[in-house]
Amino acid sequence: MNILVINCGSSSLKYQLIDMDTESVIAKGNCEKIGLPDAFHKYKPTGKDEVLFNGPFPTHLEAVESVLNALADSKIGVIKSLDEISAVGHRIVQGGSIFKGPAIVTDEVIEQIEDLASLAPLHNKAHAIGIRACRKELPDVPMVVVFDTSFHQTMPDYAYMYGIPYEMYEKGKIRRYGFHGTSHHYVALRTAEIMGKDLSELKLIICHLGNGSSITAIKNGKVIDTTMGLTPLDGLMMGTRCGAIDPAVIPFVMENFGVKPEELNDFMNKKCGMQGISGVSSDFRDLQAVKHENDRARLALDMFCYQAKKYIGGFIAALNGIDALVFTAGVGENDYDVREQITDDMDYLGIVLNKEKNHGLKAKESDLTGEGSKAKVYLVPTNEELMIARETLQMIGKKY
């Protein structure tokens, strides 16, 4: 059974076609700059050369058409016909309090996703457009939506509420939702497999560290807290996002630095974080390369690792202990210096890293537990697309 996993952004579409009998990727690719004259589609069948298709793709519909044409092409395709696509799984950023798990796509579900766009304006509208485009091209194929927020819906109210008038929560659903849930869920399940235990028996802290970063505390299979909030802007300082800051900073910046209200979202999401502090780059690789000569690059890395350490310590207190600390995503999997700096001086909390094994290690599932550590330390590469495919398969199995 083949499942097509789709992730639509405002001007992009990423995809993987996965053979669920072996859970292997048959082909993958991405369409970029949708709506612009220089739009393109990169298509990579497994084991073969990448193929580049130039647009234009005026809308997501043309991008979807290009994807499906490539997959079923007589020369470069990986399937003989579109009938070999059994289902489509769509990644959705914001499910609010409505969706506590994946859902079969219906007209009502699409409308609900659009209604939640006020909580994720850059994402949910694009997701809905992508779903409609896929339904037009594959009208008889069942489709499932999988939400970044749903895994976090087990958080208790005292963890997800903000200290604002309760009426604002009742009327506007202003609360912490958390994100990267699909990644955290996959990594948590994989960690339990590695440990030979059921997830319901474990206390885990998952560090999804990348250009966007979040840390999640999981107790007995349920999320009890996570660092991101109403939007993915909260929590750790990230590549270009400011992370958690004193709310009074915002009016101060507006008054003293001329940032206009309509510019705030762009300012906090794209001009802060590692980029804003270092003045060099939002990419951790660039900062690691110059940190010994550039003090602001060093400062940005120190800030990030210190903030991560504080969240981990706080979550250990909330969990009343920890069985495993897990690193994943682009930075968590590849930046061994960040892993070492975060875990340094945490032996009092029962965490000791095997520095020799950690040094130089990139993107390889590994046990990095040091001698004398009470908690396990792991590197577990994430696989959000496979998790979406698994949840899609589970949903269509219930429905069809």
LOFIKOL-949017 format. One record per residue (C-alpha): residue number from 1; x, y, z; chain. Coordinates in Angstrom, 3 decimals, always signed. Layout:
N
R,pos,x,y,z,unit
R,NUM,X,Y,Z,A
...
REM end
This chain:
400
R,pos,x,y,z,unit
R,1,+0.000,+0.000,+0.000,A
R,2,+1.365,+3.409,-1.037,A
R,3,+0.569,+6.554,+0.936,A
R,4,+1.378,+10.030,-0.351,A
R,5,+2.332,+12.454,+2.415,A
R,6,+1.806,+16.140,+1.617,A
R,7,+3.042,+19.203,+3.513,A
R,8,+1.827,+22.481,+1.994,A
R,9,+3.232,+25.873,+2.887,A
R,10,+2.063,+29.244,+1.609,A
R,11,+4.275,+28.950,-1.486,A
R,12,+5.637,+25.424,-1.211,A
R,13,+4.654,+21.763,-1.293,A
R,14,+6.826,+18.972,+0.116,A
R,15,+5.930,+15.343,-0.363,A
R,16,+6.946,+11.708,+0.049,A
R,17,+5.430,+8.576,-1.427,A
R,18,+5.837,+5.775,+1.118,A
R,19,+5.402,+2.040,+0.631,A
R,20,+3.717,+1.071,+3.885,A
R,21,+4.456,-2.632,+3.447,A
R,22,+8.124,-1.845,+4.055,A
R,23,+7.766,+1.718,+5.415,A
R,24,+10.277,+2.839,+2.787,A
R,25,+10.276,+6.033,+0.726,A
R,26,+9.681,+5.365,-2.964,A
R,27,+10.042,+8.983,-4.075,A
R,28,+10.115,+12.443,-2.573,A
R,29,+10.411,+16.036,-3.617,A
R,30,+9.358,+19.615,-3.178,A
R,31,+7.735,+22.401,-5.159,A
R,32,+8.966,+25.888,-4.292,A
R,33,+7.998,+29.472,-5.158,A
R,34,+4.427,+28.518,-6.058,A
R,35,+2.722,+31.581,-7.556,A
R,36,+5.982,+33.118,-8.773,A
R,37,+7.421,+33.033,-12.305,A
R,38,+10.522,+31.080,-11.231,A
R,39,+8.621,+28.261,-9.494,A
R,40,+10.213,+24.807,-9.700,A
R,41,+9.665,+21.185,-8.682,A
R,42,+12.499,+18.897,-7.543,A
R,43,+11.594,+15.221,-7.843,A
R,44,+13.792,+12.416,-6.438,A
R,45,+12.852,+8.774,-7.019,A
R,46,+14.713,+6.561,-4.559,A
R,47,+17.948,+5.217,-6.024,A
R,48,+17.784,+7.454,-9.085,A
R,49,+18.906,+10.937,-10.080,A
R,50,+16.955,+14.025,-9.080,A
R,51,+14.822,+15.595,-11.790,A
R,52,+14.062,+19.318,-11.985,A
R,53,+10.803,+20.626,-13.457,A
R,54,+10.415,+24.345,-14.032,A
R,55,+7.044,+26.033,-13.491,A
R,56,+5.165,+28.154,-13.631,A
R,57,+2.857,+26.813,-10.932,A
R,58,+0.322,+29.637,-10.487,A
R,59,-1.386,+27.769,-7.626,A
R,60,-1.005,+24.632,-5.518,A
R,61,-3.236,+22.821,-8.006,A
R,62,-0.579,+23.018,-10.744,A
R,63,+2.063,+21.930,-8.211,A
R,64,-0.006,+18.883,-7.256,A
R,65,-0.478,+18.082,-10.951,A
R,66,+3.293,+18.209,-11.456,A
R,67,+3.881,+15.894,-8.498,A
R,68,+1.341,+13.316,-9.655,A
R,69,+2.570,+13.455,-13.251,A
R,70,+6.140,+12.789,-12.100,A
R,71,+5.157,+9.888,-9.838,A
R,72,+3.242,+8.143,-12.640,A
R,73,+5.511,+9.130,-15.558,A
R,74,+6.328,+6.233,-17.899,A
R,75,+10.085,+6.973,-17.792,A
R,76,+10.906,+8.466,-14.402,A
R,77,+7.831,+7.493,-12.392,A
R,78,+7.689,+5.004,-9.525,A
R,79,+4.081,+3.853,-10.022,A
R,80,+2.254,+2.712,-13.139,A
R,81,-0.863,+4.759,-12.430,A
R,82,-2.378,+6.999,-9.776,A
R,83,-4.568,+4.054,-8.755,A
R,84,-1.512,+2.807,-6.841,A
R,85,-1.876,+5.688,-4.361,A
R,86,-4.086,+4.240,-1.635,A
R,87,-4.387,+7.355,+0.527,A
R,88,-3.025,+10.853,+1.104,A
R,89,-1.895,+12.143,+4.489,A
R,90,-1.717,+15.909,+4.988,A
R,91,+0.382,+17.631,+7.633,A
R,92,-1.557,+20.443,+9.346,A
R,93,+0.106,+22.854,+11.770,A
R,94,-2.837,+24.002,+13.920,A
R,95,-5.741,+21.841,+15.039,A
R,96,-6.703,+23.992,+18.015,A
R,97,-8.764,+22.299,+20.707,A
R,98,-11.004,+20.727,+18.057,A
R,99,-8.716,+17.991,+16.775,A
R,100,-7.244,+15.713,+19.412,A
R,101,-6.028,+13.266,+16.774,A
R,102,-5.970,+12.698,+13.006,A
R,103,-9.185,+13.011,+11.011,A
R,104,-10.619,+11.829,+7.708,A
R,105,-10.871,+14.765,+5.284,A
R,106,-14.383,+16.043,+4.678,A
R,107,-15.734,+19.425,+3.587,A
R,108,-16.481,+20.192,+7.237,A
R,109,-12.937,+19.303,+8.330,A
R,110,-11.438,+21.596,+5.670,A
R,111,-13.697,+24.438,+6.841,A
R,112,-12.619,+23.848,+10.447,A
R,113,-8.961,+23.995,+9.407,A
R,114,-9.646,+27.323,+7.684,A
R,115,-11.526,+28.598,+10.742,A
R,116,-8.375,+27.948,+12.798,A
R,117,-6.277,+30.102,+10.461,A
R,118,-6.359,+32.990,+12.955,A
R,119,-4.151,+30.803,+15.192,A
R,120,-1.778,+29.906,+12.328,A
R,121,-2.284,+32.421,+9.494,A
R,122,+0.881,+31.454,+7.631,A
R,123,+0.031,+27.754,+7.562,A
R,124,-3.603,+26.678,+7.851,A
R,125,-4.878,+28.566,+4.820,A
R,126,-2.131,+27.019,+2.709,A
R,127,-2.940,+23.563,+4.086,A
R,128,-6.603,+23.951,+3.097,A
R,129,-5.634,+25.069,-0.418,A
R,130,-3.349,+22.048,-0.777,A
R,131,-6.029,+19.626,+0.428,A
R,132,-8.557,+20.985,-2.063,A
R,133,-6.008,+20.715,-4.876,A
R,134,-5.294,+17.081,-3.989,A
R,135,-8.991,+16.243,-3.761,A
R,136,-9.560,+17.694,-7.223,A
R,137,-6.799,+15.557,-8.739,A
R,138,-7.520,+12.433,-6.652,A
R,139,-11.268,+12.619,-6.000,A
R,140,-11.678,+8.943,-5.097,A
R,141,-8.623,+8.606,-2.835,A
R,142,-9.240,+8.789,+0.940,A
R,143,-7.369,+11.589,+2.687,A
R,144,-6.380,+12.153,+6.294,A
R,145,-5.183,+15.255,+8.140,A
R,146,-2.574,+14.911,+10.902,A
R,147,-2.059,+17.872,+13.228,A
R,148,+1.157,+19.177,+14.812,A
R,149,-0.878,+20.194,+17.847,A
R,150,-2.881,+17.030,+18.561,A
R,151,-0.165,+15.085,+20.423,A
R,152,+0.003,+17.952,+22.925,A
R,153,-3.721,+17.898,+23.699,A
R,154,-3.083,+15.841,+26.840,A
R,155,-1.488,+18.825,+28.587,A
R,156,-3.324,+19.708,+31.820,A
R,157,-5.098,+23.052,+31.986,A
R,158,-2.605,+24.491,+34.467,A
R,159,+0.144,+23.874,+31.900,A
R,160,-1.588,+25.255,+28.821,A
R,161,-3.364,+28.303,+30.261,A
R,162,-1.935,+31.843,+30.165,A
R,163,-2.295,+34.355,+32.998,A
R,164,-4.796,+36.501,+31.103,A
R,165,-8.521,+37.036,+31.766,A
R,166,-10.257,+33.671,+31.493,A
R,167,-12.857,+35.159,+29.170,A
R,168,-10.179,+35.562,+26.512,A
R,169,-9.611,+31.820,+26.607,A
R,170,-13.341,+31.141,+26.444,A
R,171,-13.976,+33.508,+23.543,A
R,172,-10.706,+33.427,+21.637,A
R,173,-9.232,+30.052,+22.672,A
R,174,-6.019,+31.813,+23.641,A
R,175,-3.908,+29.097,+25.245,A
R,176,-0.734,+27.120,+24.685,A
R,177,-1.075,+24.457,+21.986,A
R,178,+2.457,+23.284,+21.284,A
R,179,+3.859,+22.230,+17.912,A
R,180,+6.178,+19.642,+16.329,A
R,181,+3.776,+17.114,+17.838,A
R,182,+4.138,+14.630,+14.986,A
R,183,+7.916,+14.619,+15.447,A
R,184,+7.703,+14.339,+19.235,A
R,185,+5.223,+11.462,+18.917,A
R,186,+7.379,+9.528,+16.455,A
R,187,+10.553,+9.987,+18.483,A
R,188,+8.826,+9.066,+21.748,A
R,189,+7.493,+5.819,+20.244,A
R,190,+10.871,+4.990,+18.708,A
R,191,+12.657,+5.682,+22.006,A
R,192,+10.304,+3.311,+23.803,A
R,193,+11.099,+0.651,+21.175,A
R,194,+14.822,+1.159,+21.687,A
R,195,+14.413,+0.823,+25.448,A
R,196,+12.247,-2.253,+25.079,A
R,197,+9.430,-0.709,+27.076,A
R,198,+5.932,+0.551,+26.511,A
R,199,+5.663,+4.320,+26.132,A
R,200,+3.078,+4.312,+28.921,A
R,201,+5.835,+3.280,+31.358,A
R,202,+8.301,+6.063,+30.580,A
R,203,+9.180,+9.628,+31.495,A
R,204,+10.806,+11.262,+28.474,A
R,205,+12.074,+14.675,+27.457,A
R,206,+12.287,+15.106,+23.678,A
R,207,+14.450,+17.939,+22.323,A
R,208,+13.359,+18.760,+18.759,A
R,209,+16.103,+21.249,+17.913,A
R,210,+16.339,+22.913,+14.524,A
R,211,+15.670,+26.271,+12.907,A
R,212,+12.428,+25.900,+14.846,A
R,213,+12.914,+24.258,+18.234,A
R,214,+10.700,+22.808,+20.935,A
R,215,+11.196,+20.622,+23.989,A
R,216,+8.430,+18.347,+25.258,A
R,217,+7.912,+16.466,+28.515,A
R,218,+6.086,+13.134,+28.201,A
R,219,+4.850,+11.114,+31.172,A
R,220,+3.310,+7.682,+30.720,A
R,221,+2.735,+8.336,+27.041,A
R,222,+1.060,+11.713,+27.524,A
R,223,+2.451,+15.198,+26.999,A
R,224,+2.392,+17.165,+30.249,A
R,225,+4.195,+20.266,+28.958,A
R,226,+5.954,+21.697,+25.924,A
R,227,+7.847,+24.894,+25.189,A
R,228,+5.904,+26.314,+22.229,A
R,229,+2.658,+28.126,+22.970,A
R,230,-0.243,+29.717,+21.116,A
R,231,+2.110,+29.886,+18.135,A
R,232,+5.507,+28.354,+17.290,A
R,233,+7.090,+31.626,+18.412,A
R,234,+7.153,+30.755,+22.131,A
R,235,+9.785,+28.855,+24.094,A
R,236,+13.391,+28.535,+22.993,A
R,237,+15.151,+31.214,+21.000,A
R,238,+15.355,+29.797,+17.468,A
R,239,+16.948,+30.469,+14.106,A
R,240,+15.106,+33.744,+13.480,A
R,241,+12.397,+33.624,+16.191,A
R,242,+12.784,+35.455,+19.481,A
R,243,+11.256,+32.740,+21.660,A
R,244,+9.861,+33.602,+25.082,A
R,245,+10.494,+37.226,+26.034,A
R,246,+9.125,+39.744,+28.533,A
R,247,+5.838,+40.970,+26.984,A
R,248,+6.830,+44.525,+27.883,A
R,249,+9.673,+44.284,+25.368,A
R,250,+7.121,+44.561,+22.534,A
R,251,+5.684,+48.031,+23.280,A
R,252,+9.204,+49.205,+24.181,A
R,253,+10.550,+48.085,+20.800,A
R,254,+7.618,+49.696,+19.028,A
R,255,+8.112,+53.015,+20.803,A
R,256,+11.901,+53.203,+20.686,A
R,257,+12.844,+51.377,+17.491,A
R,258,+9.997,+52.328,+15.185,A
R,259,+8.575,+48.845,+14.692,A
R,260,+4.975,+49.232,+13.534,A
R,261,+2.131,+46.953,+14.692,A
R,262,+1.810,+45.390,+11.250,A
R,263,+5.565,+44.652,+11.289,A
R,264,+5.646,+42.904,+14.668,A
R,265,+4.899,+39.398,+13.418,A
R,266,+7.603,+39.594,+10.783,A
R,267,+10.041,+41.156,+13.259,A
R,268,+9.620,+38.498,+15.969,A
R,269,+9.535,+35.567,+13.547,A
R,270,+12.202,+36.534,+11.035,A
R,271,+14.626,+39.077,+12.484,A
R,272,+15.357,+37.817,+15.993,A
R,273,+16.777,+34.627,+17.479,A
R,274,+20.191,+33.322,+16.462,A
R,275,+20.230,+35.649,+13.448,A
R,276,+19.385,+38.727,+15.482,A
R,277,+21.877,+38.013,+18.263,A
R,278,+24.793,+36.880,+16.111,A
R,279,+24.336,+39.208,+13.153,A
R,280,+25.968,+36.382,+11.212,A
R,281,+23.416,+33.699,+10.389,A
R,282,+20.423,+31.726,+11.611,A
R,283,+22.257,+28.515,+10.669,A
R,284,+23.954,+26.777,+13.595,A
R,285,+26.661,+25.422,+11.296,A
R,286,+27.713,+28.936,+10.345,A
R,287,+27.786,+30.010,+13.991,A
R,288,+29.819,+27.000,+15.116,A
R,289,+32.367,+27.761,+12.384,A
R,290,+33.065,+31.295,+13.663,A
R,291,+32.231,+31.155,+17.387,A
R,292,+35.871,+31.343,+18.479,A
R,293,+36.463,+34.528,+16.473,A
R,294,+33.014,+36.102,+16.676,A
R,295,+31.761,+36.764,+20.193,A
R,296,+28.185,+37.401,+19.120,A
R,297,+28.073,+34.010,+17.387,A
R,298,+29.388,+32.466,+20.605,A
R,299,+26.772,+34.363,+22.607,A
R,300,+23.904,+33.143,+20.429,A
R,301,+24.961,+29.520,+20.881,A
R,302,+25.457,+29.977,+24.626,A
R,303,+22.006,+31.528,+24.964,A
R,304,+20.341,+28.715,+23.058,A
R,305,+22.028,+25.947,+25.032,A
R,306,+21.418,+27.695,+28.366,A
R,307,+17.725,+28.113,+27.602,A
R,308,+17.444,+24.448,+26.602,A
R,309,+19.167,+23.401,+29.819,A
R,310,+16.694,+25.462,+31.889,A
R,311,+13.666,+23.935,+30.164,A
R,312,+15.044,+20.422,+30.618,A
R,313,+15.661,+21.038,+34.302,A
R,314,+12.179,+22.433,+34.779,A
R,315,+10.605,+19.501,+32.953,A
R,316,+12.532,+16.996,+35.054,A
R,317,+10.977,+18.649,+38.101,A
R,318,+7.510,+18.493,+36.511,A
R,319,+8.007,+14.820,+35.608,A
R,320,+9.493,+13.966,+39.018,A
R,321,+12.433,+12.302,+37.300,A
R,322,+13.421,+11.203,+33.823,A
R,323,+14.063,+7.899,+32.072,A
R,324,+15.535,+9.320,+28.875,A
R,325,+16.625,+12.599,+27.294,A
R,326,+16.363,+12.465,+23.505,A
R,327,+17.812,+14.743,+20.813,A
R,328,+16.267,+14.979,+17.343,A
R,329,+15.715,+17.252,+14.281,A
R,330,+18.320,+19.157,+12.273,A
R,331,+20.387,+20.642,+15.103,A
R,332,+19.636,+17.945,+17.666,A
R,333,+20.746,+15.219,+15.279,A
R,334,+23.765,+16.920,+13.721,A
R,335,+25.280,+19.477,+16.120,A
R,336,+27.251,+17.420,+18.618,A
R,337,+28.651,+20.567,+20.260,A
R,338,+25.115,+21.725,+21.085,A
R,339,+24.265,+18.307,+22.558,A
R,340,+27.385,+18.415,+24.717,A
R,341,+26.867,+21.997,+25.864,A
R,342,+23.239,+21.383,+26.816,A
R,343,+24.005,+18.255,+28.852,A
R,344,+27.163,+19.604,+30.480,A
R,345,+26.938,+19.869,+34.284,A
R,346,+23.638,+17.986,+34.486,A
R,347,+24.996,+15.005,+36.406,A
R,348,+23.202,+16.227,+39.549,A
R,349,+19.953,+15.636,+37.638,A
R,350,+21.100,+12.161,+36.624,A
R,351,+22.172,+13.032,+33.066,A
R,352,+25.685,+12.207,+31.870,A
R,353,+26.646,+12.289,+28.177,A
R,354,+29.215,+9.961,+26.641,A
R,355,+31.281,+12.789,+25.153,A
R,356,+33.643,+10.507,+23.257,A
R,357,+30.781,+8.732,+21.482,A
R,358,+28.900,+11.978,+20.943,A
R,359,+31.771,+13.899,+19.342,A
R,360,+31.415,+14.032,+15.570,A
R,361,+28.218,+11.960,+15.549,A
R,362,+25.572,+13.081,+13.074,A
R,363,+22.086,+11.831,+12.216,A
R,364,+22.635,+8.271,+13.426,A
R,365,+20.407,+6.589,+15.962,A
R,366,+22.657,+6.139,+18.980,A
R,367,+22.785,+5.551,+22.708,A
R,368,+24.870,+8.442,+24.057,A
R,369,+24.511,+7.581,+27.744,A
R,370,+27.633,+8.284,+29.753,A
R,371,+29.040,+6.243,+32.625,A
R,372,+27.152,+6.821,+35.866,A
R,373,+24.130,+8.408,+34.160,A
R,374,+20.826,+7.558,+35.835,A
R,375,+18.884,+8.553,+32.723,A
R,376,+19.483,+7.343,+29.193,A
R,377,+20.616,+9.846,+26.558,A
R,378,+19.733,+9.140,+22.924,A
R,379,+20.028,+10.565,+19.444,A
R,380,+16.924,+9.491,+17.503,A
R,381,+16.438,+10.902,+13.982,A
R,382,+12.881,+12.073,+13.488,A
R,383,+10.585,+10.940,+10.695,A
R,384,+7.458,+13.075,+10.610,A
R,385,+6.426,+11.846,+7.166,A
R,386,+6.431,+8.215,+8.272,A
R,387,+4.426,+9.120,+11.379,A
R,388,+1.848,+10.894,+9.202,A
R,389,+1.701,+7.875,+6.899,A
R,390,+1.216,+5.525,+9.849,A
R,391,-1.592,+7.624,+11.281,A
R,392,-3.176,+7.904,+7.827,A
R,393,-3.063,+4.135,+7.428,A
R,394,-4.624,+3.670,+10.857,A
R,395,-7.451,+6.110,+10.083,A
R,396,-8.368,+4.670,+6.697,A
R,397,-8.272,+1.202,+8.218,A
R,398,-10.949,+2.303,+10.673,A
R,399,-12.995,+4.032,+7.988,A
R,400,-12.695,+1.834,+4.902,A
REM end
